[in-house]
Amino acid sequence: MGPAQPTWTYRTGNYAWAVAVSNDGQYVIAGSDDAHVYFFDAHLAEGKPLWSYPTSGYVRHVAIAKDGSRAAASDTNGGVFIFRPFVPSSLVWSFRIPYPVQSLAMSEDGHYLAVGDQNGTIYSTETLTDLPVRQHAIPGGVLALSISRSGVVSATAASGGLYFFGKTSSQYSYNWTFGAGTSFPELAMTEEAGHIVVGTNNGTVYFMDGSGQLIDRQTVNGAVSALSISETTDRMLVGSASGNVTLYSMQDRLQKLESLEASGAVTSAVISENAERISIAQLDGGISMFNRSLATHMWTFDAGGIVHSLSISQSGQVTAAASDTGDIYVFDEGGSQRVTETMSSGVLVAAVIALVVASVILARRRRSDESGSREPS
């Protein structure tokens, strides 16, 4: 199929770096170098923020819970912000760390948050309390991290290695480590921390269990630049800096299902939880959508600038992108249907009101006629 147009676009005041969509596709949170966090209802066609929050630095990391009930963002001045988006005063609480944030992750249920800084310190906390923030340390800066529903943290270090911190890990200690000296710029972990996947700059993808036992490894062409997991379907999407995109099954081992060579480096890649939609973004600003298979191309959109972040809803019906043009793009496959349903509902309501009004007028006329035909006493 041919090019597509977003359902709506919102232009921020500077580069847009980060975007996240709630699982139901209803809400979108985004961050920009204009030092603001933005929160949207994805289904409102005009694309105006429900609210925005000013920060003191560039906002380059955001996260949102499955149901959109909690969200978080961080800025380059070390600010970390936790929101309850539907509360009038949406900021729940915030804290500041001494170094710029390099990575941020929220558990899927929104109960836990983890941030990692360029000095190698990881901070984890519960999102709706201002309890003391736990700290862990890894050598060098934090490249990537993930946090499970139970608060388990996995992180990769700039100096190399994957580090796993269990819920009972003491401060500054880890349960196990893997691949010391190897750089893992990409990391993905399942919701209960049962499986972890990391990708290297030489194109190797490692698949292991929650105890650090290596299950399998595969190699793609080029440095791994994107990882996305569909836990429900045991599918994993891998994108590389050379333009390779590969879809794997990740049950007992990594089994290559299909792959394609894109026209340029992959900057972001996502697969919906139900595996119905696959989307990739490239260095030249192109965004492509596929239906279930990399062989079934649906549409392409030219964002006009580097797309730093993609996010997709559980059903794949809503996809959001953040570009260095400053734009936030939302593609809502059900958008036109929702508008049609809304219009149909409006027409139905109008028809009912007209019928009621006509009935009232007719009743009044009948009473008037009856009154006028009476004989004087």
KEKE-3310 file (N, C-alpha, C; in steps of 0.2 Angstrom, whole numbers, plus 5000, padded with zeros to 4 digits):
npx = (5004:5001:5008:5004:4994:4996:4984:4983:4994:5005:5015:5029:5040:5053:5066:5058:5059:5054:5041:5026:5013:4998:4992:4979:4978:4972:4979:4993:5009:5022:5039:5049:5063:5059:5058:5046:5033:5021:5004:4991:4975:4973:4963:4957:4954:4959:4972:4976:4985:4980:4986:5001:5017:5030:5048:5065:5074:5079:5067:5069:5065:5051:5037:5023:5009:5001:4986:4986:4985:4996:5011:5027:5042:5058:5071:5085:5092:5092:5080:5066:5049:5033:5017:4999:4989:4975:4971:4967:4978:4991:5004:5011:5023:5040:5058:5075:5091:5109:5115:5113:5099:5100:5092:5075:5062:5046:5036:5024:5012:5013:5017:5030:5045:5060:5076:5091:5107:5120:5131:5131:5122:5108:5091:5077:5059:5043:5028:5018:5020:5031:5041:5058:5070:5077:5094:5106:5121:5131:5146:5152:5141:5123:5116:5104:5088:5076:5061:5052:5035:5036:5046:5059:5075:5084:5099:5110:5127:5138:5151:5151:5142:5128:5117:5108:5096:5088:5072:5075:5088:5102:5107:5117:5122:5121:5111:5116:5127:5130:5140:5152:5161:5156:5147:5130:5118:5105:5090:5078:5065:5054:5037:5037:5050:5055:5062:5075:5082:5096:5105:5120:5133:5139:5130:5125:5112:5107:5098:5091:5086:5078:5087:5099:5104:5110:5100:5099:5107:5108:5113:5112:5113:5123:5124:5114:5100:5087:5074:5060:5047:5034:5025:5014:5013:5025:5034:5048:5055:5069:5079:5092:5107:5111:5100:5093:5079:5072:5061:5058:5053:5052:5052:5057:5069:5078:5070:5071:5059:5056:5063:5069:5077:5078:5078:5087:5096:5089:5080:5070:5059:5044:5033:5016:5007:4998:5004:4999:5002:5017:5029:5042:5055:5066:5082:5081:5069:5058:5043:5036:5023:5017:5007:5005:5015:5032:5031:5020:5016:5009:5008:5018:5026:5033:5042:5050:5061:5073:5066:5065:5058:5046:5030:5017:5000:4992:4984:4988:4982:4984:4997:5012:5024:5039:5048:5063:5059:5052:5039:5025:5017:5002:4995:4980:4971:4958:4952:4944:4933:4928:4925:4915:4906:4903:4897:4886:4880:4877:4868:4858:4854:4850:4839:4830:4828:4821:4810:4804:4801:4792:4782:4778:4774:4763:4754:4751:4744:4733:4727:4724:4715:4704:4700:4696:4684:4674:4657:4649:4644)
npy = (4994:5012:5028:5035:5046:5054:5053:5064:5078:5085:5099:5102:5114:5111:5098:5083:5069:5058:5046:5038:5025:5021:5004:5002:5011:5023:5035:5046:5050:5062:5069:5083:5093:5106:5107:5102:5091:5082:5077:5067:5064:5051:5049:5061:5071:5083:5084:5091:5094:5087:5091:5100:5099:5109:5108:5109:5105:5097:5085:5069:5056:5046:5037:5026:5018:5002:5005:5018:5025:5030:5039:5044:5054:5061:5073:5081:5088:5080:5079:5069:5064:5060:5056:5056:5055:5059:5066:5082:5091:5085:5080:5069:5067:5071:5069:5073:5069:5069:5068:5068:5060:5044:5033:5027:5018:5010:4999:4988:4988:5000:5002:5003:5012:5015:5023:5027:5034:5044:5042:5029:5025:5018:5021:5016:5015:5015:5021:5029:5033:5043:5035:5031:5031:5017:5013:5007:5002:5002:4999:5013:5023:5021:5012:5005:5000:4990:4987:4975:4969:4966:4974:4970:4974:4976:4980:4988:4992:5006:5003:4990:4974:4966:4968:4961:4965:4958:4959:4958:4962:4969:4986:4993:4981:4967:4953:4944:4944:4947:4944:4953:4967:4967:4978:4982:4990:4989:4983:4971:4965:4953:4954:4948:4946:4934:4931:4938:4949:4955:4966:4968:4979:4973:4965:4954:4945:4941:4928:4925:4917:4922:4919:4921:4912:4907:4905:4905:4912:4924:4931:4947:4957:4970:4983:4981:4990:4992:4984:4974:4966:4954:4948:4940:4933:4927:4933:4942:4957:4963:4977:4984:4994:4994:4992:4980:4971:4959:4946:4936:4920:4916:4905:4891:4893:4905:4907:4911:4919:4928:4941:4957:4969:4985:5002:5010:5014:5007:5016:5014:5001:4992:4980:4975:4970:4959:4955:4959:4970:4978:4990:5001:5013:5023:5030:5040:5046:5039:5030:5014:5003:4986:4972:4959:4952:4954:4954:4959:4974:4989:5003:5018:5032:5048:5056:5067:5070:5063:5050:5047:5039:5026:5020:5008:5003:4989:4982:4986:4996:5010:5020:5029:5042:5051:5065:5073:5084:5090:5086:5077:5062:5054:5039:5033:5019:5016:5028:5036:5028:5029:5043:5042:5034:5043:5054:5047:5044:5057:5061:5052:5056:5069:5066:5060:5070:5079:5072:5071:5085:5088:5080:5086:5098:5094:5089:5100:5108:5099:5101:5114:5114:5107:5115:5126:5121:5120:5121:5136:5138)
npz = (5000:4999:5004:5020:5031:5046:5060:5068:5071:5082:5085:5094:5104:5100:5097:5097:5107:5114:5116:5122:5122:5130:5134:5129:5119:5121:5127:5126:5130:5129:5126:5125:5118:5121:5134:5140:5146:5138:5137:5130:5123:5113:5104:5101:5088:5085:5091:5102:5117:5133:5144:5149:5156:5163:5163:5169:5160:5145:5139:5138:5140:5143:5150:5152:5161:5158:5158:5157:5169:5176:5174:5168:5167:5163:5164:5157:5167:5178:5183:5189:5186:5191:5187:5189:5177:5176:5187:5193:5197:5191:5194:5204:5213:5213:5210:5211:5204:5204:5192:5174:5167:5159:5155:5157:5164:5166:5176:5169:5175:5181:5194:5198:5196:5187:5185:5176:5177:5170:5177:5181:5191:5197:5201:5209:5213:5221:5212:5217:5230:5241:5246:5252:5239:5231:5228:5216:5209:5194:5184:5175:5164:5163:5150:5146:5153:5162:5171:5181:5184:5198:5203:5200:5193:5178:5169:5158:5156:5152:5151:5149:5150:5157:5171:5184:5196:5209:5218:5231:5232:5239:5243:5231:5226:5215:5209:5198:5184:5167:5152:5154:5150:5137:5127:5128:5120:5118:5126:5133:5143:5149:5157:5170:5172:5168:5156:5147:5135:5126:5115:5104:5099:5088:5082:5088:5097:5112:5122:5137:5153:5168:5178:5173:5164:5149:5135:5121:5106:5093:5077:5069:5054:5056:5069:5084:5085:5090:5100:5103:5112:5110:5122:5124:5112:5111:5102:5095:5090:5080:5076:5066:5064:5051:5044:5044:5048:5059:5063:5077:5084:5101:5110:5116:5111:5101:5086:5069:5060:5049:5039:5034:5023:5026:5019:5026:5041:5056:5068:5077:5083:5084:5090:5091:5106:5103:5092:5080:5073:5066:5067:5060:5061:5052:5049:5040:5042:5038:5041:5043:5042:5046:5043:5053:5047:5041:5027:5023:5019:5025:5025:5022:5030:5028:5040:5039:5047:5059:5067:5084:5093:5094:5098:5102:5103:5112:5104:5092:5085:5087:5085:5089:5086:5088:5083:5077:5071:5079:5080:5086:5081:5078:5073:5071:5068:5070:5070:5061:5061:5074:5073:5064:5071:5082:5075:5070:5082:5086:5076:5078:5091:5089:5080:5089:5098:5090:5087:5100:5102:5091:5095:5107:5102:5094:5104:5111:5101:5099:5112:5111:5101:5106:5117:5110:5103:5113:5119:5125:5142)
capx = (5000:5005:5009:4999:4994:4994:4977:4984:5001:5006:5022:5032:5044:5060:5066:5054:5063:5051:5034:5024:5006:4995:4990:4972:4978:4969:4983:5000:5014:5028:5044:5053:5068:5057:5057:5039:5030:5014:4999:4986:4970:4975:4957:4954:4957:4963:4978:4979:4987:4976:4990:5008:5021:5036:5053:5070:5079:5076:5063:5071:5063:5044:5034:5016:5007:4996:4980:4987:4984:5002:5015:5033:5046:5064:5074:5093:5095:5091:5073:5061:5043:5028:5011:4993:4987:4968:4970:4968:4985:4993:5011:5011:5029:5046:5064:5081:5097:5114:5118:5108:5096:5101:5087:5069:5057:5041:5033:5018:5006:5014:5018:5037:5049:5067:5080:5098:5110:5127:5137:5130:5118:5101:5086:5070:5054:5036:5027:5013:5022:5037:5046:5065:5072:5083:5100:5110:5127:5135:5151:5150:5134:5118:5114:5097:5086:5069:5059:5046:5029:5038:5051:5065:5078:5089:5102:5116:5132:5141:5157:5150:5139:5121:5116:5101:5095:5081:5068:5078:5095:5104:5109:5124:5123:5117:5111:5120:5129:5132:5144:5156:5165:5152:5142:5123:5115:5098:5088:5071:5063:5047:5034:5038:5057:5057:5066:5079:5085:5100:5108:5126:5135:5142:5124:5123:5106:5107:5092:5092:5081:5079:5093:5105:5106:5110:5096:5101:5110:5107:5116:5109:5117:5124:5123:5107:5097:5080:5072:5053:5044:5027:5026:5008:5013:5032:5038:5053:5057:5075:5081:5099:5109:5112:5093:5090:5074:5071:5056:5059:5049:5056:5049:5062:5075:5076:5069:5070:5053:5057:5067:5069:5082:5076:5083:5092:5097:5083:5081:5066:5055:5040:5028:5011:5007:4995:5008:4995:5005:5024:5031:5049:5057:5072:5086:5079:5063:5053:5040:5033:5018:5016:5001:5006:5021:5036:5030:5013:5017:5002:5009:5024:5025:5039:5041:5054:5067:5074:5061:5069:5054:5040:5026:5011:4996:4992:4980:4992:4977:4986:5005:5014:5031:5042:5053:5067:5056:5048:5032:5022:5013:4998:4991:4974:4967:4950:4950:4938:4927:4926:4922:4908:4901:4901:4893:4880:4876:4874:4862:4852:4851:4846:4832:4826:4826:4816:4804:4801:4799:4786:4776:4775:4770:4757:4750:4749:4739:4727:4724:4721:4709:4699:4698:4692:4678:4669:4652:4649:4640)
capy = (5000:5018:5033:5037:5052:5053:5055:5071:5080:5091:5102:5105:5119:5109:5091:5078:5063:5052:5045:5031:5025:5016:4998:5002:5016:5029:5040:5047:5055:5064:5073:5087:5098:5112:5107:5101:5084:5083:5072:5068:5059:5049:5049:5067:5072:5089:5083:5096:5091:5088:5096:5100:5101:5112:5105:5113:5102:5093:5079:5064:5049:5045:5030:5026:5012:4999:5008:5025:5028:5033:5040:5047:5058:5064:5078:5081:5091:5075:5079:5064:5067:5055:5059:5053:5060:5060:5070:5089:5092:5078:5078:5066:5069:5071:5070:5075:5066:5073:5067:5068:5053:5041:5028:5027:5012:5009:4992:4988:4990:5007:5002:5004:5016:5015:5028:5026:5040:5043:5040:5022:5024:5016:5023:5013:5017:5014:5027:5033:5035:5046:5031:5031:5028:5012:5014:5002:5005:4998:5003:5017:5025:5016:5012:5004:4997:4988:4985:4971:4970:4965:4978:4968:4978:4974:4986:4987:4997:5009:5000:4983:4970:4966:4967:4960:4966:4956:4963:4958:4964:4975:4992:4993:4974:4963:4945:4941:4949:4943:4948:4959:4970:4968:4983:4980:4996:4987:4978:4970:4960:4951:4958:4945:4945:4927:4931:4945:4949:4961:4966:4971:4983:4968:4962:4948:4945:4935:4927:4921:4917:4926:4917:4923:4906:4909:4900:4905:4918:4924:4937:4950:4961:4977:4984:4981:4997:4991:4977:4974:4959:4953:4942:4936:4928:4925:4936:4947:4961:4966:4981:4985:5001:4993:4992:4974:4970:4952:4944:4929:4916:4916:4900:4887:4896:4910:4904:4916:4918:4931:4947:4961:4974:4992:5006:5014:5012:5007:5020:5012:4996:4990:4975:4976:4964:4954:4954:4961:4976:4979:4996:5002:5020:5023:5037:5046:5049:5035:5026:5009:4998:4980:4968:4953:4949:4959:4953:4962:4981:4992:5010:5022:5039:5052:5061:5073:5071:5057:5047:5045:5035:5024:5016:5005:5000:4982:4980:4989:5001:5016:5021:5036:5043:5057:5066:5079:5090:5093:5084:5071:5060:5048:5035:5029:5015:5016:5035:5038:5024:5032:5049:5040:5032:5049:5057:5043:5045:5063:5061:5049:5060:5075:5064:5059:5077:5082:5068:5074:5092:5087:5077:5091:5103:5091:5088:5107:5109:5096:5104:5120:5113:5104:5120:5130:5118:5119:5126:5140:5136)
capz = (5000:4998:5009:5025:5034:5053:5062:5070:5073:5087:5085:5101:5102:5099:5095:5101:5108:5117:5116:5124:5121:5134:5130:5126:5114:5123:5130:5124:5134:5125:5129:5120:5120:5123:5142:5142:5145:5135:5138:5125:5122:5106:5100:5100:5081:5084:5094:5107:5124:5138:5149:5148:5162:5161:5167:5169:5155:5139:5141:5133:5142:5146:5151:5154:5163:5153:5158:5157:5175:5179:5169:5171:5163:5166:5160:5157:5173:5183:5186:5188:5187:5191:5186:5189:5172:5176:5192:5191:5198:5189:5196:5211:5216:5209:5214:5207:5204:5203:5185:5168:5166:5153:5154:5161:5163:5171:5175:5164:5179:5183:5201:5199:5191:5187:5181:5177:5175:5166:5182:5183:5197:5196:5206:5208:5218:5219:5209:5220:5236:5241:5250:5250:5233:5231:5223:5214:5205:5189:5181:5169:5164:5161:5143:5145:5159:5162:5177:5180:5188:5205:5205:5198:5188:5174:5166:5154:5158:5146:5151:5147:5155:5159:5178:5186:5203:5211:5223:5238:5231:5244:5240:5227:5224:5210:5209:5194:5179:5161:5147:5157:5145:5131:5127:5126:5119:5118:5132:5133:5148:5150:5162:5176:5172:5166:5151:5145:5128:5125:5108:5105:5093:5083:5079:5092:5101:5117:5125:5143:5157:5173:5182:5169:5160:5142:5131:5114:5103:5085:5074:5063:5050:5059:5077:5086:5087:5092:5102:5105:5113:5111:5127:5123:5106:5111:5096:5096:5084:5081:5071:5066:5061:5044:5041:5045:5053:5059:5068:5079:5089:5107:5115:5119:5109:5096:5079:5065:5056:5043:5039:5028:5023:5025:5015:5030:5048:5060:5074:5082:5080:5089:5088:5096:5111:5100:5086:5073:5069:5067:5064:5061:5059:5049:5050:5035:5044:5036:5046:5040:5046:5043:5046:5056:5044:5037:5020:5022:5020:5025:5023:5024:5031:5029:5045:5038:5051:5062:5072:5089:5097:5092:5103:5099:5108:5113:5098:5086:5081:5088:5085:5090:5084:5090:5078:5078:5068:5085:5079:5088:5076:5080:5068:5074:5063:5071:5071:5056:5063:5080:5071:5061:5076:5086:5071:5070:5088:5086:5072:5082:5097:5086:5078:5095:5101:5085:5088:5106:5101:5087:5099:5112:5098:5092:5109:5112:5096:5101:5118:5109:5097:5110:5120:5105:5101:5118:5119:5131:5147)
cpx = (5004:5006:5003:4999:4992:4987:4977:4992:5001:5014:5024:5037:5051:5060:5061:5057:5060:5044:5032:5016:5003:4992:4984:4972:4975:4973:4990:5003:5020:5032:5047:5058:5066:5055:5050:5038:5023:5010:4993:4981:4971:4969:4954:4958:4961:4970:4981:4980:4981:4979:4997:5011:5028:5042:5059:5076:5075:5073:5065:5069:5056:5042:5027:5014:5002:4989:4980:4986:4990:5007:5021:5037:5052:5067:5082:5096:5094:5085:5069:5054:5038:5021:5005:4989:4980:4966:4971:4975:4989:5000:5010:5017:5035:5052:5070:5087:5103:5117:5112:5105:5097:5096:5081:5065:5052:5038:5026:5012:5007:5016:5025:5040:5056:5071:5087:5101:5117:5133:5136:5126:5111:5096:5080:5066:5047:5033:5022:5014:5029:5042:5053:5066:5078:5088:5104:5116:5130:5140:5150:5143:5129:5115:5106:5095:5079:5068:5053:5041:5031:5043:5058:5068:5083:5092:5108:5121:5136:5148:5157:5146:5132:5121:5109:5101:5088:5078:5071:5086:5096:5107:5116:5126:5119:5117:5115:5122:5131:5135:5148:5161:5162:5147:5135:5119:5107:5096:5080:5070:5056:5044:5036:5046:5059:5062:5069:5082:5090:5104:5115:5128:5138:5136:5122:5117:5107:5100:5093:5086:5083:5084:5099:5108:5105:5106:5098:5104:5109:5111:5112:5114:5117:5122:5116:5105:5090:5078:5065:5051:5037:5026:5020:5009:5020:5035:5042:5055:5064:5077:5088:5101:5110:5105:5090:5085:5072:5066:5058:5054:5054:5053:5055:5069:5073:5076:5067:5064:5054:5061:5067:5075:5079:5081:5088:5092:5090:5084:5076:5061:5051:5035:5022:5010:5003:4998:5004:4998:5013:5026:5039:5050:5064:5076:5084:5072:5057:5050:5036:5029:5017:5011:5003:5013:5025:5035:5024:5014:5010:5003:5016:5022:5032:5038:5046:5060:5068:5069:5065:5065:5048:5037:5020:5007:4995:4989:4984:4988:4980:4994:5006:5021:5033:5048:5057:5065:5052:5041:5031:5017:5009:4994:4986:4970:4960:4948:4944:4932:4924:4922:4915:4903:4899:4896:4886:4876:4873:4868:4856:4849:4847:4839:4828:4823:4820:4810:4800:4798:4792:4780:4773:4771:4763:4752:4747:4743:4733:4723:4720:4715:4703:4696:4694:4685:4673:4664:4651:4643:4634)
cpy = (5006:5022:5034:5044:5051:5056:5062:5071:5085:5093:5105:5111:5117:5102:5087:5071:5057:5052:5038:5031:5020:5010:4998:5008:5023:5036:5040:5052:5056:5069:5077:5091:5105:5113:5106:5093:5086:5076:5073:5062:5057:5050:5055:5070:5078:5089:5088:5093:5092:5092:5095:5102:5103:5109:5110:5111:5099:5086:5074:5056:5050:5038:5031:5019:5009:5003:5015:5029:5032:5034:5044:5050:5060:5069:5078:5085:5086:5075:5072:5065:5061:5058:5054:5057:5062:5065:5077:5092:5086:5076:5075:5068:5069:5071:5071:5071:5070:5073:5067:5060:5050:5036:5029:5021:5012:5002:4993:4990:4997:5008:5004:5008:5015:5020:5026:5032:5039:5042:5032:5020:5023:5018:5019:5014:5015:5021:5032:5034:5039:5042:5032:5028:5023:5014:5008:5005:5000:5002:5007:5020:5020:5017:5011:5000:4995:4986:4981:4973:4970:4969:4976:4972:4975:4980:4984:4993:5000:5006:4993:4979:4971:4964:4966:4961:4964:4960:4963:4960:4970:4981:4991:4986:4971:4956:4942:4946:4944:4947:4954:4961:4970:4973:4981:4987:4995:4982:4977:4965:4959:4954:4955:4944:4938:4927:4938:4944:4956:4960:4970:4975:4979:4964:4955:4949:4939:4935:4923:4921:4921:4925:4919:4917:4908:4903:4900:4912:4918:4931:4940:4955:4968:4977:4984:4987:4997:4984:4978:4967:4959:4947:4937:4931:4925:4927:4941:4950:4964:4970:4983:4992:5000:4992:4985:4974:4962:4950:4937:4926:4915:4911:4896:4890:4902:4907:4910:4915:4922:4938:4951:4966:4981:4996:5010:5011:5012:5011:5018:5006:4993:4985:4975:4969:4958:4952:4955:4966:4976:4986:4998:5010:5019:5030:5042:5048:5044:5030:5021:5005:4992:4976:4961:4950:4955:4959:4957:4970:4984:4999:5013:5029:5043:5057:5067:5074:5064:5056:5044:5039:5033:5020:5014:5002:4992:4979:4982:4994:5008:5016:5028:5037:5050:5059:5072:5085:5094:5090:5077:5068:5054:5046:5031:5026:5016:5023:5037:5034:5027:5039:5048:5038:5038:5053:5054:5044:5052:5064:5058:5053:5066:5072:5063:5065:5080:5079:5070:5081:5092:5085:5082:5096:5101:5091:5095:5109:5106:5099:5110:5119:5111:5110:5125:5128:5117:5124:5130:5138:5140)
cpz = (5000:5004:5014:5027:5041:5055:5064:5071:5077:5087:5091:5099:5101:5097:5100:5101:5110:5117:5119:5124:5127:5130:5126:5120:5115:5124:5127:5128:5129:5128:5124:5123:5122:5131:5144:5142:5143:5136:5134:5126:5114:5101:5098:5093:5081:5087:5099:5114:5129:5144:5147:5155:5160:5166:5166:5164:5150:5142:5136:5134:5145:5146:5153:5156:5157:5152:5158:5163:5179:5173:5172:5166:5166:5161:5161:5162:5179:5186:5184:5190:5187:5192:5187:5184:5173:5182:5190:5191:5197:5192:5203:5215:5211:5213:5209:5209:5202:5196:5180:5168:5159:5150:5159:5159:5168:5170:5172:5168:5182:5190:5203:5194:5192:5183:5182:5174:5172:5170:5184:5189:5195:5202:5204:5214:5216:5217:5213:5228:5236:5246:5248:5243:5233:5226:5222:5209:5200:5186:5175:5169:5162:5154:5143:5151:5158:5169:5177:5185:5196:5207:5203:5192:5184:5170:5163:5155:5152:5146:5150:5152:5156:5167:5180:5194:5205:5216:5229:5238:5236:5240:5237:5225:5219:5211:5205:5188:5173:5156:5149:5151:5138:5131:5124:5126:5120:5123:5132:5138:5148:5156:5169:5177:5171:5161:5149:5139:5128:5118:5109:5098:5087:5080:5083:5097:5106:5121:5131:5147:5163:5178:5179:5165:5153:5138:5124:5112:5096:5083:5068:5060:5053:5066:5078:5088:5090:5094:5105:5106:5113:5116:5126:5118:5106:5104:5099:5090:5085:5075:5072:5063:5054:5040:5041:5050:5053:5065:5070:5084:5095:5112:5119:5117:5104:5089:5075:5060:5050:5044:5033:5028:5021:5021:5019:5037:5052:5066:5079:5079:5085:5086:5094:5100:5107:5093:5079:5069:5071:5063:5065:5058:5057:5050:5046:5036:5042:5041:5042:5044:5042:5046:5047:5053:5041:5030:5018:5024:5020:5022:5025:5025:5032:5034:5044:5042:5055:5067:5078:5093:5093:5098:5100:5104:5107:5106:5091:5082:5082:5089:5085:5089:5086:5086:5080:5074:5073:5085:5083:5083:5079:5074:5072:5069:5064:5072:5067:5058:5069:5078:5068:5066:5080:5082:5071:5076:5089:5082:5075:5087:5094:5083:5084:5098:5096:5086:5094:5105:5097:5091:5104:5108:5096:5098:5111:5107:5097:5107:5116:5105:5101:5114:5116:5103:5106:5117:5125:5136:5148)
residu = (MET:GLY:PRO:ALA:GLN:PRO:THR:TRP:THR:TYR:ARG:THR:GLY:ASN:TYR:ALA:TRP:ALA:VAL:ALA:VAL:SER:ASN:ASP:GLY:GLN:TYR:VAL:ILE:ALA:GLY:SER:ASP:ASP:ALA:HIS:VAL:TYR:PHE:PHE:ASP:ALA:HIS:LEU:ALA:GLU:GLY:LYS:PRO:LEU:TRP:SER:TYR:PRO:THR:SER:GLY:TYR:VAL:ARG:HIS:VAL:ALA:ILE:ALA:LYS:ASP:GLY:SER:ARG:ALA:ALA:ALA:SER:ASP:THR:ASN:GLY:GLY:VAL:PHE:ILE:PHE:ARG:PRO:PHE:VAL:PRO:SER:SER:LEU:VAL:TRP:SER:PHE:ARG:ILE:PRO:TYR:PRO:VAL:GLN:SER:LEU:ALA:MET:SER:GLU:ASP:GLY:HIS:TYR:LEU:ALA:VAL:GLY:ASP:GLN:ASN:GLY:THR:ILE:TYR:SER:THR:GLU:THR:LEU:THR:ASP:LEU:PRO:VAL:ARG:GLN:HIS:ALA:ILE:PRO:GLY:GLY:VAL:LEU:ALA:LEU:SER:ILE:SER:ARG:SER:GLY:VAL:VAL:SER:ALA:THR:ALA:ALA:SER:GLY:GLY:LEU:TYR:PHE:PHE:GLY:LYS:THR:SER:SER:GLN:TYR:SER:TYR:ASN:TRP:THR:PHE:GLY:ALA:GLY:THR:SER:PHE:PRO:GLU:LEU:ALA:MET:THR:GLU:GLU:ALA:GLY:HIS:ILE:VAL:VAL:GLY:THR:ASN:ASN:GLY:THR:VAL:TYR:PHE:MET:ASP:GLY:SER:GLY:GLN:LEU:ILE:ASP:ARG:GLN:THR:VAL:ASN:GLY:ALA:VAL:SER:ALA:LEU:SER:ILE:SER:GLU:THR:THR:ASP:ARG:MET:LEU:VAL:GLY:SER:ALA:SER:GLY:ASN:VAL:THR:LEU:TYR:SER:MET:GLN:ASP:ARG:LEU:GLN:LYS:LEU:GLU:SER:LEU:GLU:ALA:SER:GLY:ALA:VAL:THR:SER:ALA:VAL:ILE:SER:GLU:ASN:ALA:GLU:ARG:ILE:SER:ILE:ALA:GLN:LEU:ASP:GLY:GLY:ILE:SER:MET:PHE:ASN:ARG:SER:LEU:ALA:THR:HIS:MET:TRP:THR:PHE:ASP:ALA:GLY:GLY:ILE:VAL:HIS:SER:LEU:SER:ILE:SER:GLN:SER:GLY:GLN:VAL:THR:ALA:ALA:ALA:SER:ASP:THR:GLY:ASP:ILE:TYR:VAL:PHE:ASP:GLU:GLY:GLY:SER:GLN:ARG:VAL:THR:GLU:THR:MET:SER:SER:GLY:VAL:LEU:VAL:ALA:ALA:VAL:ILE:ALA:LEU:VAL:VAL:ALA:SER:VAL:ILE:LEU:ALA:ARG:ARG:ARG:ARG:SER:ASP:GLU:SER:GLY:SER:ARG:GLU:PRO:SER)
# end
